[in-house]
Amino acid sequence: MNRADAFGVALDLADATKTYPFGEQTAVFKVAGKVFALAREEGDPEGITLKCEPDFAVALVRDHEAITPGYHMNKRHWITVVLDGTVPPDLIRDLIEGSYELVAPSPRRLVRAAPRARESGAAGQ
């Protein structure tokens, strides 16, 4: 999987956006205003930084030379995957989706928030 493929996976997720808060060289992928992935737009090596469960991150770093603790991120909760062809594309896809799921609003929270919004809206009418 290359950078363009990884970007496509990230942007195919519901409500995912790509922003550039650190300048046009770094793409930041968000859902509901929360970051789930970061990557350089150009340059080598190609890679993507993703949120990850701490215990899973330790195992990934141990088992894959191309996966390291997150570059410029909290090393416990973030990993960087070098897109050099050594990490299987299905695993990279799963890691991107898993990162998204860690920060995306849960349906349960959305359902609980909706009645409050309706109540506050009804009171103002």
C-alpha positions, 0 to 999 in steps of 0.5 A: 500500500502506498501513501495515496492508497492509505489516504483513500482508505482514511477518506473512505471512512464516514465523515472523515476529513483531511486538513492541513493545520500544520501546513500543506506538507502534513495531511491530518485526517479527522473525524468529529474534530479528532485526529486519527491519522497524520502523514506527509504529503511528499517525501520518503519514506512514505508513512502514516501515523495512527492511533493504536491501543497501547498493548497492540502497539507494543506487539506491532512494533515488536513484530514489524520492522516498518512499524515504530512508535508514533513519530512526534506523538505519544509513543504509547498511543500512536504508531508510525507505519512505513509504507515500504511494502513490508506490512501487508495492505490488509493490516494497514487498512485494519490499522487505519480503520482501528485508529478511526474507531478509537476516536470516532463518536460512538453511536451510543453517545450520539443517541444519548446526545440527540434527546438533549439537543431536542429538549434544549431546542424545544425549550427555546421555541 
